[in-house]
Amino acid sequence: MVFYELRKLNEHEKNHVTHDLELAVIIHTLNMWRHYLLGRRFVLMSYHSGMKYLFYQPNLNSMKSIWFTTLNEFEFEIMLCN
């Protein structure tokens, strides 16, 4: 299966850095397709190479902590697109 999700940024998201925006989009997409993805292993494809290192940050702000709690519910691997 291939899923594609698109949404417009809200006002406060326009000030976020790129890797935070990428993570916000991933969280949005996982929540939209949650009922199909929970309990299944899947590949998350991204053009942003910083995503691979995002999961190894030692210090997270409160928003990222909440997002990572959501991410931990899913079984996936990240594949970087060229």
Secondary structure by P-SEA (a helix, b strand, c coil): cbbbbbbbbccccccccaaaaaaaaaaaaaaaaccccccbbbbbbbcccccccccccccccaaaaaaaaaaaabbbbbbbcc
